[in-house]
Amino acid sequence: MKIVKILFASTLAALIGTGAFAETVLLSMKGPGAGNPFWASVEKGGREKAAELGVKIVVLAPPQESDIQSQINQVEDQITKGVTAIAIAPTDPNALANVIESARAAGIPVVFIDTKGINKGVTFIGTDNKAGAKMAADFICGKVAKGSDVAILQGIITQSTGKARADGAHAGLKACGLNIVAEQPANWDRAQGRTVMENILTRNQNLKAVFASNDNMALGAVEALKDADMLNDVVVVGFDANPDAAKSIQAGEMTATIAQFSYNMGAYGVEKALELAKGRSLPPVVDTGTLLVTKKNAADFK
């Protein structure tokens, strides 16, 4: 009997060591961390918080932020596997609504990170994107003369994040009397940011500023402005404060960016989803904060 107990105890310890009995949180991101500093930071926050809490984490993302069906398939698979809780940044809030309701119906609590979904009663953990974009617009207003031509590079406008940043920037730039000559989507992508900026410049040679709804697009805009020999004449403001943007600001290329604390989105997402799983309640919104980043503090974000 003693030998049996010892064998059982050692087997149990081995199973616990492999995470077989551990709570499991799904961190479902809109895009992969590889090649995107923002999602890499979200993933790092989630993984480190899971390690701190002693739980298992599954990190999944579609190959591209526009691949809605891949994210749906990934979440459905994890619901079937019986994850404990889900922290998700939906690629398309409307398209993901049904699968999120399926999770909740199965007793799996859900929190939104980065992008707010349409499901009622689900806590959102992330940035006040509209206020952050307004902060960027106010900075631009202080840098260029009233009546100057400015442009906005939008993200994926069907996502709540993309719409909020576009709306916040538009309202802020209009309020201080700037002339918005172009508002075009570049879908969060650096290469598209460059192409769209090139197209805008062919029609607007007097452009004085551009707000890009993320740093990837801002960096693409910088490349286009360099090619046109206009970089010194145009204020470029991004959003995210990723390391590449911080380096660009220090180099005198990008002018500024808005920091959002992506690491906290991953960390809080894991932590708060588990709190729900344990029967605790959450407020409707957990704001992870924003901060203007210029040459003065860019080194803090490298």
Backbone bond lengths (Angstrom), bond angles and torsions (degrees), N, CA, C in turn:
res aa  C-N    CA-C-N  psi(-1)  N-CA   C-N-CA  omega(-1)  CA-C   N-CA-C  phi
1 M - - - 1.460 - - 1.536 111.19 -
2 K 1.347 115.19 -41.65 1.461 119.91 179.89 1.526 110.73 -60.94
3 I 1.353 116.72 -40.84 1.472 121.21 179.45 1.523 110.22 -63.67
4 V 1.342 116.56 -40.74 1.461 121.30 -179.88 1.534 110.19 -62.07
5 K 1.355 114.79 -43.88 1.467 119.20 179.61 1.525 111.57 -62.37
6 I 1.318 115.65 -40.43 1.467 120.06 179.40 1.530 110.36 -64.31
7 L 1.353 115.22 -43.98 1.465 119.70 179.48 1.522 110.81 -63.22
8 F 1.358 116.38 -41.52 1.458 120.02 179.50 1.527 110.88 -63.67
9 A 1.336 115.19 -43.53 1.463 119.61 -179.27 1.526 111.97 -62.82
10 S 1.337 115.98 -41.14 1.464 119.35 -179.28 1.526 110.92 -69.54
11 T 1.340 115.76 -36.69 1.468 119.61 177.65 1.521 110.71 -65.67
12 L 1.342 116.17 -43.31 1.453 120.75 178.29 1.523 110.99 -60.81
13 A 1.320 116.19 -44.05 1.468 120.36 179.07 1.518 110.95 -60.88
14 A 1.334 115.68 -40.74 1.471 119.53 179.88 1.515 111.02 -64.46
15 L 1.340 116.85 -41.31 1.465 120.58 179.77 1.523 111.10 -64.80
16 I 1.329 116.04 -42.31 1.457 119.45 177.67 1.518 110.45 -63.35
17 G 1.327 116.33 -39.88 1.462 120.87 179.49 1.511 112.86 -62.13
18 T 1.344 116.58 -31.85 1.465 119.83 179.19 1.509 111.96 -85.78
19 G 1.336 117.52 -4.32 1.464 120.04 179.62 1.505 113.14 84.72
20 A 1.348 117.92 10.84 1.457 120.34 -175.93 1.524 112.02 -61.24
21 F 1.342 117.56 -31.52 1.451 120.64 -178.75 1.536 111.66 -105.36
22 A 1.319 117.34 5.68 1.464 120.97 -174.42 1.525 110.70 -77.27
23 E 1.325 115.00 151.82 1.459 119.94 169.10 1.527 107.56 -65.22
24 T 1.316 115.91 144.24 1.462 120.47 -176.78 1.518 110.07 -125.39
25 V 1.324 116.04 126.26 1.463 121.51 177.33 1.522 109.21 -108.93
26 L 1.318 116.06 131.09 1.463 120.89 172.63 1.528 108.52 -90.75
27 L 1.326 116.24 122.55 1.461 122.42 171.00 1.526 106.62 -103.60
28 S 1.314 115.80 103.42 1.465 121.66 -176.41 1.523 108.85 -103.31
29 M 1.334 116.40 109.22 1.460 121.98 -176.25 1.524 110.49 -100.09
30 K 1.332 116.15 159.51 1.462 120.70 179.94 1.519 112.32 -73.11
31 G 1.334 116.21 -28.13 1.458 120.10 -177.40 1.510 110.01 -146.23
32 P 1.327 117.55 160.94 1.471 120.82 -178.43 1.519 112.33 -71.70
33 G 1.327 115.82 149.02 1.457 120.91 177.80 1.514 113.09 -68.18
34 A 1.328 116.67 -32.31 1.464 120.95 179.81 1.530 109.77 -62.97
35 G 1.333 116.27 120.69 1.453 120.61 177.71 1.520 114.77 85.98
36 N 1.339 117.79 -4.56 1.457 120.63 179.28 1.526 108.95 -131.70
37 P 1.321 118.27 103.97 1.465 120.52 -175.27 1.524 113.79 -58.27
38 F 1.322 116.84 -31.92 1.463 119.50 -179.74 1.526 110.98 -62.67
39 W 1.327 116.69 -52.91 1.473 119.94 -177.72 1.528 111.18 -70.94
40 A 1.327 116.50 -28.82 1.470 119.20 174.84 1.524 110.29 -62.62
41 S 1.334 116.56 -38.24 1.457 121.36 178.82 1.528 111.29 -69.94
42 V 1.334 116.69 -41.69 1.466 120.61 175.98 1.529 110.09 -58.20
43 E 1.333 115.33 -46.40 1.464 120.46 -179.82 1.529 111.48 -62.11
44 K 1.327 116.31 -43.12 1.463 119.82 179.63 1.526 111.05 -60.58
45 G 1.331 116.47 -43.81 1.455 120.60 178.79 1.515 111.89 -60.89
46 G 1.334 115.74 -43.11 1.462 119.96 179.49 1.509 112.87 -65.43
47 R 1.319 116.06 -44.39 1.475 120.04 -178.11 1.533 111.47 -66.60
48 E 1.326 116.33 -41.94 1.465 118.57 -178.20 1.530 111.55 -69.73
49 K 1.329 117.45 -36.34 1.462 119.53 177.01 1.530 110.68 -68.20
50 A 1.331 117.53 -38.92 1.463 120.88 177.52 1.524 110.52 -62.25
51 A 1.333 116.40 -42.03 1.470 120.15 178.22 1.524 110.91 -63.60
52 E 1.336 115.55 -40.87 1.464 120.32 179.32 1.526 111.49 -62.71
53 L 1.332 116.31 -38.96 1.466 121.06 -177.66 1.525 112.99 -86.68
54 G 1.327 116.81 -7.75 1.458 120.70 178.69 1.512 113.93 72.60
55 V 1.349 116.30 35.34 1.464 120.43 178.70 1.525 109.90 -119.30
56 K 1.293 115.24 162.28 1.466 121.30 177.86 1.527 108.88 -85.33
57 I 1.325 117.48 143.15 1.455 121.46 176.50 1.522 109.90 -126.20
58 V 1.314 115.71 138.43 1.464 122.41 173.24 1.522 106.35 -114.60
59 V 1.325 117.38 118.24 1.465 121.98 -179.65 1.526 108.78 -107.04
60 L 1.316 115.83 120.77 1.461 120.84 -178.61 1.530 109.87 -133.43
61 A 1.323 115.50 151.64 1.464 121.25 176.55 1.516 108.51 -156.65
62 P 1.331 117.93 147.91 1.460 119.98 172.90 1.526 109.56 -68.12
63 P 1.320 118.53 158.93 1.466 120.50 -179.43 1.524 113.47 -62.15
64 Q 1.340 116.77 -26.84 1.466 121.96 176.96 1.521 108.65 -139.89
65 E 1.331 116.87 154.09 1.455 119.96 -178.12 1.526 112.82 -66.90
66 S 1.307 117.38 -16.91 1.466 121.01 179.03 1.528 112.44 -89.73
67 D 1.333 117.73 -4.25 1.473 121.24 -176.83 1.530 109.67 -87.94
68 I 1.314 115.09 80.00 1.465 121.96 -175.10 1.524 111.51 -66.21
69 Q 1.324 116.97 -43.99 1.465 120.33 -175.07 1.524 111.94 -63.46
70 S 1.324 117.09 -35.51 1.467 119.36 178.40 1.523 110.94 -61.69
71 Q 1.329 116.35 -42.12 1.465 118.66 179.15 1.531 110.96 -65.79
72 I 1.313 116.76 -41.27 1.465 120.05 177.33 1.524 110.47 -58.24
73 N 1.325 116.10 -46.58 1.470 120.46 -179.33 1.526 111.27 -62.08
74 Q 1.319 116.45 -41.94 1.468 120.63 -179.52 1.530 111.47 -62.62
75 V 1.324 116.56 -44.67 1.463 120.48 -178.62 1.524 110.43 -67.54
76 E 1.327 117.00 -42.61 1.468 120.22 178.44 1.526 111.12 -58.57
77 D 1.322 116.11 -40.88 1.465 120.35 179.39 1.529 111.22 -63.66
78 Q 1.312 117.15 -40.94 1.464 120.43 -179.57 1.525 112.33 -72.29
79 I 1.321 117.58 -29.87 1.470 120.59 173.42 1.525 109.38 -63.61
80 T 1.335 115.47 -44.09 1.466 120.74 178.05 1.521 111.32 -60.52
81 K 1.324 116.55 -36.47 1.463 120.73 -179.52 1.532 112.74 -78.23
82 G 1.322 116.73 -8.46 1.454 120.39 173.78 1.508 116.31 78.79
83 V 1.351 116.91 43.73 1.464 118.65 176.50 1.531 110.04 -61.32
84 T 1.327 115.58 156.95 1.469 121.08 -177.54 1.521 112.02 -75.21
85 A 1.335 116.62 -41.22 1.461 121.82 -175.93 1.522 109.06 -157.29
86 I 1.343 115.29 162.29 1.465 121.08 -177.47 1.518 110.44 -131.57
87 A 1.339 116.51 131.92 1.464 123.59 168.16 1.523 105.83 -114.97
88 I 1.322 117.09 119.98 1.469 119.49 -170.06 1.527 112.44 -134.46
89 A 1.329 115.14 138.43 1.460 123.02 168.19 1.524 106.13 -106.16
90 P 1.317 119.15 99.89 1.465 120.84 -173.78 1.526 113.38 -70.75
91 T 1.332 115.78 131.69 1.467 120.24 176.02 1.523 110.61 -62.58
92 D 1.333 116.36 -38.64 1.457 122.80 177.42 1.522 107.57 -141.50
93 P 1.330 118.06 107.06 1.461 120.81 -175.44 1.520 114.33 -54.42
94 N 1.327 117.06 -38.72 1.458 120.02 179.98 1.524 111.80 -68.98
95 A 1.325 116.35 -44.30 1.458 120.51 -177.65 1.524 112.77 -69.02
96 L 1.343 116.53 -29.90 1.468 120.95 -178.42 1.527 113.01 -87.76
97 A 1.322 117.48 -6.69 1.465 120.42 -173.59 1.527 112.62 -58.89
98 N 1.321 117.39 -43.68 1.463 119.87 -176.51 1.520 112.61 -66.99
99 V 1.313 117.56 -41.44 1.462 119.70 -178.84 1.534 110.16 -69.26
100 I 1.320 116.77 -32.39 1.464 119.80 176.64 1.529 110.02 -67.10
101 E 1.338 116.78 -40.48 1.469 119.57 176.20 1.528 111.16 -65.10
102 S 1.327 116.67 -33.75 1.474 120.06 176.23 1.523 111.00 -62.38
103 A 1.330 115.92 -41.08 1.468 120.00 178.13 1.520 110.62 -62.63
104 R 1.305 116.24 -46.79 1.467 120.34 -178.16 1.528 110.97 -64.92
105 A 1.327 116.38 -37.64 1.460 120.14 177.89 1.526 111.55 -64.60
106 A 1.330 115.42 -28.04 1.469 120.59 178.60 1.529 111.70 -85.48
107 G 1.328 116.61 5.08 1.462 120.33 178.76 1.516 114.19 83.47
108 I 1.334 116.78 17.54 1.465 121.72 179.92 1.525 108.39 -102.04
109 P 1.338 118.54 111.53 1.464 120.13 -179.48 1.524 111.81 -69.16
110 V 1.337 115.13 150.11 1.469 121.46 -176.09 1.527 109.89 -131.57
111 V 1.326 116.18 139.91 1.467 121.61 167.45 1.521 107.94 -126.20
112 F 1.334 116.01 147.73 1.456 121.25 174.30 1.525 109.01 -91.50
113 I 1.329 116.22 139.65 1.460 121.15 171.40 1.522 109.07 -123.40
114 D 1.328 116.91 145.46 1.469 124.15 176.56 1.520 113.63 67.05
115 T 1.325 118.25 -52.10 1.460 122.88 -176.69 1.523 109.94 -121.99
116 K 1.308 116.07 125.88 1.463 120.81 -177.84 1.523 110.53 -79.82
117 G 1.316 117.27 131.74 1.449 122.05 176.08 1.515 111.34 -87.53
118 I 1.337 115.91 -176.59 1.467 120.39 -177.87 1.521 112.08 -100.13
119 N 1.331 117.57 -6.35 1.463 120.63 -177.81 1.529 110.58 -68.49
120 K 1.312 116.08 129.81 1.461 121.19 -178.90 1.525 110.61 -72.56
121 G 1.330 114.56 143.81 1.453 119.92 175.01 1.511 115.39 79.59
122 V 1.342 117.69 12.59 1.469 121.32 178.83 1.530 108.68 -106.04
123 T 1.304 116.82 124.41 1.468 122.10 -179.28 1.526 111.18 -65.42
124 F 1.335 115.53 138.07 1.457 121.69 174.91 1.521 109.46 -104.15
125 I 1.328 116.04 128.39 1.459 122.64 179.13 1.527 107.98 -117.31
126 G 1.321 116.53 111.09 1.463 117.65 -178.64 1.509 112.83 168.86
127 T 1.322 113.83 -159.14 1.451 123.24 -173.92 1.522 111.24 -87.91
128 D 1.338 116.16 145.11 1.461 120.39 166.18 1.527 105.68 -78.45
129 N 1.333 115.28 88.09 1.465 120.75 -170.64 1.528 113.31 -64.63
130 K 1.311 116.11 -35.44 1.471 119.00 179.68 1.523 110.53 -65.51
131 A 1.335 116.28 -44.08 1.464 120.34 178.73 1.520 111.19 -66.04
132 G 1.341 117.32 -37.73 1.459 120.67 178.43 1.513 112.14 -64.23
133 A 1.343 116.89 -41.48 1.460 120.67 178.38 1.525 111.03 -68.10
134 K 1.322 116.58 -35.51 1.470 120.44 175.32 1.522 109.81 -63.81
135 M 1.335 117.56 -36.86 1.458 121.53 176.56 1.531 110.18 -61.38
136 A 1.328 116.61 -42.37 1.465 121.08 177.66 1.521 111.02 -63.93
137 A 1.335 116.25 -42.59 1.463 120.75 179.67 1.523 110.99 -63.05
138 D 1.325 116.91 -42.09 1.462 120.48 179.28 1.535 111.01 -62.42
139 F 1.329 116.50 -37.82 1.465 120.43 176.92 1.528 110.01 -63.20
140 I 1.334 116.61 -45.39 1.469 120.58 178.85 1.526 110.21 -61.16
141 C 1.329 116.20 -41.91 1.473 120.36 179.83 1.524 111.92 -58.79
142 G 1.307 116.93 -31.55 1.452 120.79 178.84 1.518 114.09 -81.46
143 K 1.333 115.75 -8.20 1.467 120.29 -176.25 1.528 113.88 -105.11
144 V 1.321 118.38 -23.52 1.471 120.89 -175.63 1.526 109.92 -125.46
145 A 1.320 115.69 158.57 1.463 121.39 -176.39 1.522 111.63 -72.89
146 K 1.310 115.92 149.37 1.464 121.28 176.50 1.522 109.80 -57.61
147 G 1.343 116.54 137.72 1.454 121.50 -178.57 1.519 114.43 89.46
148 S 1.336 117.52 -3.90 1.467 121.20 -179.32 1.536 110.88 -67.02
149 D 1.332 115.09 151.74 1.470 121.53 176.26 1.525 109.96 -78.80
150 V 1.323 116.51 130.24 1.462 121.59 178.45 1.522 109.22 -136.36
151 A 1.341 115.63 162.91 1.468 120.41 -178.75 1.527 110.15 -135.62
152 I 1.323 114.99 157.82 1.463 121.97 177.25 1.520 108.82 -124.68
153 L 1.335 116.54 125.80 1.464 121.93 170.66 1.519 107.43 -96.56
154 Q 1.306 115.63 116.17 1.463 120.92 -175.72 1.521 111.48 -90.36
155 G 1.328 115.60 155.28 1.463 120.58 170.45 1.512 109.49 -84.10
156 I 1.321 117.10 -152.40 1.471 120.57 175.29 1.516 106.73 -76.14
157 I 1.310 116.35 108.69 1.453 121.74 -167.40 1.526 112.72 -71.36
158 T 1.328 118.09 -18.20 1.469 120.53 177.86 1.527 111.63 -77.56
159 Q 1.319 117.57 -13.56 1.456 121.17 175.43 1.523 108.80 -85.65
160 S 1.317 116.54 144.32 1.465 119.71 -178.23 1.529 111.11 -60.06
161 T 1.337 116.96 -35.75 1.467 120.74 178.39 1.521 110.76 -61.72
162 G 1.335 116.13 -48.64 1.454 120.48 -179.37 1.516 112.53 -61.77
163 K 1.326 116.24 -43.57 1.465 120.33 -179.06 1.525 111.17 -66.72
164 A 1.336 117.23 -43.77 1.459 120.28 -178.12 1.523 111.64 -62.68
165 R 1.322 116.88 -41.71 1.467 119.30 -179.64 1.525 111.26 -69.31
166 A 1.334 116.93 -39.98 1.462 119.88 178.02 1.522 110.50 -64.37
167 D 1.339 116.65 -43.10 1.467 120.66 -179.46 1.528 111.39 -66.05
168 G 1.338 116.83 -43.52 1.453 120.49 -179.08 1.518 112.17 -63.30
169 A 1.349 115.57 -42.90 1.468 120.03 179.53 1.526 110.90 -66.60
170 H 1.320 116.67 -44.23 1.471 120.99 -179.04 1.524 110.52 -59.35
171 A 1.335 115.71 -48.96 1.461 119.92 -178.57 1.524 111.30 -61.77
172 G 1.327 117.25 -43.42 1.461 120.89 -178.06 1.515 113.01 -66.90
173 L 1.331 117.01 -42.34 1.467 120.77 -178.96 1.523 111.54 -69.45
174 K 1.317 116.68 -38.97 1.469 120.81 177.60 1.528 110.97 -66.01
175 A 1.330 115.45 -40.60 1.464 120.29 -175.41 1.520 112.90 -60.62
176 C 1.332 117.25 -31.35 1.477 118.80 -179.04 1.524 111.91 -98.79
177 G 1.339 117.17 12.45 1.456 119.98 170.61 1.513 116.18 85.20
178 L 1.336 117.50 22.27 1.462 119.47 176.99 1.528 110.12 -88.76
179 N 1.316 116.49 154.62 1.461 123.10 -176.13 1.526 110.34 -99.35
180 I 1.312 117.25 106.04 1.475 121.31 -179.12 1.526 108.50 -81.27
181 V 1.337 115.82 107.58 1.471 120.18 -175.51 1.524 112.41 -92.35
182 A 1.325 117.18 -15.97 1.468 119.45 -179.54 1.526 109.92 -155.86
183 E 1.320 116.55 138.97 1.461 124.54 172.55 1.516 106.47 -136.68
184 Q 1.326 116.59 98.19 1.462 120.40 -172.77 1.521 111.45 -130.33
185 P 1.337 117.48 141.67 1.468 120.66 178.95 1.524 112.00 -77.15
186 A 1.325 115.42 140.47 1.466 121.84 170.73 1.527 109.70 -127.34
187 N 1.335 116.22 10.85 1.467 123.90 165.88 1.522 115.09 55.78
188 W 1.351 115.80 36.96 1.464 122.82 175.44 1.529 113.63 70.62
189 D 1.324 118.65 5.64 1.464 122.46 -168.63 1.540 111.63 -105.22
190 R 1.317 116.23 137.03 1.474 120.98 -177.88 1.527 112.03 -65.77
191 A 1.317 116.76 -46.03 1.469 119.74 -179.50 1.525 110.90 -63.54
192 Q 1.325 116.42 -41.10 1.465 119.33 177.80 1.523 110.77 -68.06
193 G 1.330 116.90 -34.51 1.454 120.10 176.55 1.513 111.49 -59.73
194 R 1.312 115.41 -41.21 1.478 119.90 178.71 1.524 110.98 -65.64
195 T 1.329 117.06 -46.27 1.464 121.28 -178.41 1.523 111.71 -63.61
196 V 1.331 116.08 -46.48 1.466 120.17 -179.70 1.525 110.54 -63.60
197 M 1.327 116.56 -40.11 1.468 119.82 178.83 1.531 110.52 -64.17
198 E 1.327 117.06 -40.43 1.465 120.63 176.88 1.525 110.47 -58.48
199 N 1.330 116.25 -43.23 1.470 120.07 -179.67 1.527 111.32 -65.98
200 I 1.315 116.60 -40.16 1.468 120.44 179.21 1.528 110.49 -63.75
201 L 1.331 116.52 -40.78 1.469 120.73 -177.05 1.522 112.91 -67.58
202 T 1.326 117.57 -29.11 1.473 119.34 179.38 1.530 111.35 -64.26
203 R 1.334 116.22 -24.74 1.465 120.10 -177.94 1.530 112.92 -107.15
204 N 1.339 116.08 -9.51 1.465 118.78 -173.21 1.530 110.37 -138.56
205 Q 1.311 115.47 79.54 1.460 120.51 -177.29 1.527 113.26 -75.43
206 N 1.324 116.84 -11.55 1.475 120.47 -179.70 1.526 112.09 -101.89
207 L 1.300 117.05 18.37 1.461 121.00 -178.75 1.531 110.33 -60.14
208 K 1.335 115.56 135.29 1.465 120.20 -178.04 1.531 113.56 -115.21
209 A 1.328 116.75 -17.22 1.465 118.46 -179.43 1.528 110.43 -159.75
210 V 1.327 115.22 153.48 1.464 121.18 174.62 1.526 108.88 -139.76
211 F 1.316 115.48 133.21 1.463 120.82 169.91 1.511 107.55 -105.20
212 A 1.331 116.15 124.39 1.467 121.50 176.17 1.527 107.93 -108.61
213 S 1.320 116.25 133.78 1.465 120.58 -173.21 1.525 114.19 -71.42
214 N 1.326 117.92 -7.16 1.478 120.43 165.20 1.524 109.07 -150.85
215 D 1.327 115.48 167.86 1.459 120.05 -175.98 1.525 113.14 -68.86
216 N 1.324 117.10 -31.99 1.468 118.85 178.70 1.523 110.08 -57.64
217 M 1.323 117.26 -48.08 1.465 121.01 179.52 1.529 111.00 -67.28
218 A 1.328 116.64 -36.70 1.472 119.76 178.09 1.525 110.91 -61.97
219 L 1.328 116.36 -41.67 1.467 120.39 179.07 1.526 110.85 -66.60
220 G 1.321 117.30 -35.34 1.460 120.63 174.08 1.518 111.35 -64.73
221 A 1.337 115.94 -39.96 1.459 120.36 177.85 1.527 110.75 -63.77
222 V 1.320 116.89 -38.59 1.466 121.11 177.18 1.529 110.53 -58.99
223 E 1.332 116.96 -42.96 1.467 120.45 179.28 1.521 111.23 -61.33
224 A 1.335 116.39 -42.68 1.464 120.43 179.33 1.523 111.21 -65.71
225 L 1.312 116.65 -40.27 1.469 120.62 179.05 1.526 111.58 -66.90
226 K 1.331 116.63 -36.82 1.471 120.33 174.97 1.517 110.28 -60.62
227 D 1.326 115.95 -47.32 1.471 120.94 -178.96 1.525 111.32 -60.01
228 A 1.337 115.72 -34.46 1.472 120.38 -178.91 1.521 112.28 -88.26
229 D 1.328 117.13 2.15 1.466 122.94 -177.74 1.528 111.64 56.19
230 M 1.351 115.20 42.30 1.461 121.26 -178.03 1.532 112.85 -123.05
231 L 1.323 116.84 3.40 1.462 119.01 -172.24 1.530 112.66 -60.08
232 N 1.317 117.61 -37.75 1.468 120.64 -178.09 1.524 113.05 -71.46
233 D 1.342 116.18 -12.29 1.471 120.62 -176.31 1.522 113.50 -103.49
234 V 1.333 117.20 -4.93 1.468 120.25 -172.55 1.530 110.81 -125.80
235 V 1.301 116.48 128.37 1.466 122.75 174.09 1.530 108.29 -78.14
236 V 1.336 116.58 128.12 1.477 121.21 -179.44 1.537 108.46 -121.14
237 V 1.312 115.34 119.42 1.468 120.85 -179.87 1.524 109.05 -122.93
238 G 1.321 115.57 129.99 1.458 121.22 179.13 1.520 112.17 -110.21
239 F 1.331 114.70 -160.76 1.470 120.77 -178.62 1.524 107.86 -152.61
240 D 1.301 118.15 127.98 1.470 127.55 175.87 1.524 112.06 132.58
241 A 1.340 116.97 -36.70 1.475 122.01 -175.59 1.520 111.20 59.02
242 N 1.339 115.94 48.27 1.466 118.02 176.06 1.540 109.29 -77.97
243 P 1.327 118.38 164.35 1.473 120.76 -174.53 1.523 114.61 -57.39
244 D 1.338 118.02 -36.98 1.460 120.33 178.94 1.526 111.02 -65.26
245 A 1.321 116.09 -38.07 1.466 119.70 178.03 1.523 110.53 -67.05
246 A 1.326 116.91 -41.43 1.463 120.79 179.15 1.534 110.88 -59.88
247 K 1.325 115.46 -42.11 1.471 119.94 178.20 1.531 110.71 -65.10
248 S 1.333 116.34 -39.82 1.458 120.70 179.66 1.525 110.94 -64.62
249 I 1.317 116.82 -39.42 1.468 120.50 177.94 1.522 110.31 -65.29
250 Q 1.315 116.80 -43.65 1.465 120.01 178.20 1.522 112.12 -62.61
251 A 1.330 115.43 -30.79 1.468 120.13 179.64 1.522 112.57 -81.81
252 G 1.334 117.51 -2.47 1.454 121.02 178.39 1.516 113.77 81.54
253 E 1.330 117.63 22.31 1.472 120.85 179.93 1.533 109.62 -99.11
254 M 1.326 118.76 -78.83 1.457 119.13 168.97 1.517 108.68 -62.78
255 T 1.337 116.07 147.72 1.464 119.90 -178.51 1.525 111.46 -89.76
256 A 1.328 116.11 -40.37 1.465 120.20 -176.85 1.527 109.21 -164.00
257 T 1.311 114.69 170.65 1.454 121.15 173.06 1.521 107.79 -152.15
258 I 1.311 115.32 167.43 1.462 121.16 177.10 1.521 108.05 -106.73
259 A 1.312 115.62 119.49 1.467 119.39 179.10 1.522 109.66 -79.40
260 Q 1.315 115.20 130.20 1.451 120.11 165.43 1.523 105.44 -120.88
261 F 1.285 115.91 147.10 1.452 119.19 -168.42 1.529 110.26 -93.41
262 S 1.334 113.34 80.34 1.462 121.65 -174.29 1.527 112.13 -62.01
263 Y 1.325 117.14 -35.63 1.466 120.75 177.71 1.537 109.61 -56.64
264 N 1.338 115.92 -43.91 1.462 120.39 -179.42 1.530 112.01 -63.62
265 M 1.336 116.50 -32.56 1.467 118.88 179.04 1.520 110.83 -61.45
266 G 1.332 116.09 -44.35 1.457 119.54 178.00 1.516 112.05 -67.48
267 A 1.339 115.82 -45.43 1.468 120.36 -177.71 1.519 111.62 -66.17
268 Y 1.332 116.86 -49.79 1.470 120.24 179.83 1.525 110.92 -65.83
269 G 1.341 116.31 -35.30 1.461 119.62 179.52 1.514 111.79 -58.16
270 V 1.337 116.13 -48.15 1.466 121.01 178.20 1.528 110.68 -64.06
271 E 1.320 115.83 -47.53 1.463 120.78 -176.74 1.527 112.22 -62.35
272 K 1.338 116.65 -47.54 1.459 120.45 -175.59 1.532 112.11 -73.12
273 A 1.327 117.17 -34.64 1.465 119.73 176.58 1.527 110.41 -62.27
274 L 1.318 116.24 -39.73 1.469 120.38 177.77 1.527 111.62 -68.61
275 E 1.332 116.94 -35.39 1.461 119.43 176.63 1.524 110.53 -61.15
276 L 1.329 116.78 -40.71 1.460 120.07 176.37 1.523 111.32 -62.38
277 A 1.334 115.20 -41.34 1.472 119.96 -179.67 1.528 111.36 -62.25
278 K 1.327 116.35 -24.71 1.468 120.98 179.83 1.526 112.31 -93.99
279 G 1.338 115.55 9.38 1.455 119.83 174.93 1.508 115.67 89.44
280 R 1.320 117.82 6.60 1.463 120.03 178.76 1.531 110.10 -83.71
281 S 1.311 116.32 162.26 1.465 120.97 179.14 1.523 110.10 -105.81
282 L 1.336 115.69 157.38 1.462 122.09 -179.10 1.521 109.86 -128.46
283 P 1.345 117.69 154.09 1.469 119.88 172.42 1.529 109.52 -70.67
284 P 1.329 118.35 163.04 1.470 120.49 179.85 1.525 113.39 -61.11
285 V 1.354 117.21 -33.02 1.466 121.64 -176.67 1.522 109.99 -134.52
286 V 1.332 115.67 134.74 1.461 122.27 169.83 1.529 106.11 -116.69
287 D 1.342 116.78 104.66 1.469 121.98 -175.70 1.521 109.74 -81.65
288 T 1.341 116.18 122.93 1.466 120.62 -179.88 1.524 113.23 -90.94
289 G 1.349 117.84 -2.69 1.461 121.38 168.96 1.522 116.27 91.52
290 T 1.339 115.91 160.07 1.471 123.48 176.03 1.525 109.41 -138.68
291 L 1.335 115.93 159.66 1.466 121.74 -178.92 1.524 109.10 -156.13
292 L 1.326 116.71 135.39 1.464 121.05 175.45 1.527 109.31 -74.36
293 V 1.339 116.09 129.67 1.471 121.94 -179.80 1.526 108.60 -115.84
294 T 1.321 116.35 121.06 1.455 123.18 176.11 1.535 108.28 -125.74
295 K 1.319 115.91 -168.26 1.449 119.99 179.85 1.543 111.78 -60.66
296 K 1.328 115.64 -26.27 1.464 120.53 -177.18 1.536 112.95 -65.70
297 N 1.346 116.45 -34.72 1.466 118.97 -175.71 1.524 113.67 -127.45
298 A 1.330 117.49 11.47 1.467 120.88 -177.68 1.524 112.47 -61.43
299 A 1.326 117.15 -31.57 1.468 120.26 -179.30 1.525 111.93 -60.19
300 D 1.323 117.36 -25.46 1.460 121.34 -179.96 1.523 112.70 -69.56
301 F 1.338 117.17 -14.29 1.469 121.03 -173.75 1.530 113.28 -114.65
302 K 1.329 115.85 9.99 1.475 118.94 178.30 1.508 111.89 -79.92
